[in-house]
Structures are given as structure tokens and as C-alpha cells.
């Protein structure tokens, strides 16, 4: 866990604790307006998030297919070696085994590179969606005069009266590709 993640979690827990303290003391100089955003739903349901997923699939589908094809070729070659092994000369069997080991090593390297590239792009796309969603949440916060908006893993239960997730998703969708 990173420092920023811990700091963010601490801040959210502190905000939740403040709300509970205010509620427990009965201090109500004015009505508190609290909202909650389910980040997972936003990242699953917003058109912007779905478009990001589609872009990733399009960008990486060819490399994924190539990796699967290479794995299948390697399996076929290994099966052929197993089948032919009893009739092969020792030197030929050793050469084929070395070739298979080298092909497997190359396949594993390409898989690692693929996964690293995919993870990096996912993080980039996710950061973009999160940034835009946070701007929308801030706009809703300002325009509707909220005192507090909670997001993520701090809230255990949130009733429909305080859940503004649908508003955030609708506002993000209305922005489209802007």
C-alpha cells in the first residue's frame, strides 16, 4: 500500500468519524447535506469507463491472440517431441528440447511484457476516468451545496437519499468524450 493510499484512507476515515461525532452529539445548527458515490459502480457503468475498456480490448486483442497462438504452437511442438522422442537420435532429441525451452522462455518474456503494458494502459485509462469523475463529483458538490461527499470503501451502508452515484454517472455520460 502506498503512502498516498494510506493518507487518502485516513482522510476518508477521519471524515466519516467527524460525521458520526456530529450526529452523536446531536449538534444540528443546520441540516448537514451528505452524499455518497460508489466508485466501483461509476467505473463499471459510466459510458466513459466502458469506452476505455473497449479501447483497451481493441489495443491489446491482437497481442493477446498472438500470445495464445504461440502457446498453442509450443504445446503442439512439445506433444510432437513426446511422440517422436523414442525414435529420435539423442542429439536431435536434445536439440529439440533446447529449442522448446528457448521458445517457452521467449513466450514467458512476451507474456510478462504484455501484462506490464496492459496494466500500465489500464492504470492510465483508469486515472483519466477517475479524474473526470472527481471533477463531476466536485461540480455536484458545489452546485448542490453538499457539506460532505464520501466515496469508496469508508461507507458501510448508504441509503438512496445520500447516494449520488447515479447523478455522477449521468453527468459523466452527458459529457461524452469532452
HELIX and SHEET records of a PDB file:
HELIX    1   1 UNK A    3  UNK A   25  1                                  23    
HELIX    2   2 UNK A   39  UNK A   45  1                                   7    
HELIX    3   3 UNK A   47  UNK A   84  1                                  38    
HELIX    4   4 UNK A   85  UNK A   87  5                                   3    
HELIX    5   5 UNK A   90  UNK A  143  1                                  54    
HELIX    6   6 UNK A  165  UNK A  175  1                                  11    
SHEET    1   A 2 UNK A  34  UNK A  37  0                                        
SHEET    2   A 2 UNK A 148  UNK A 151  1                                        
END                                                                             
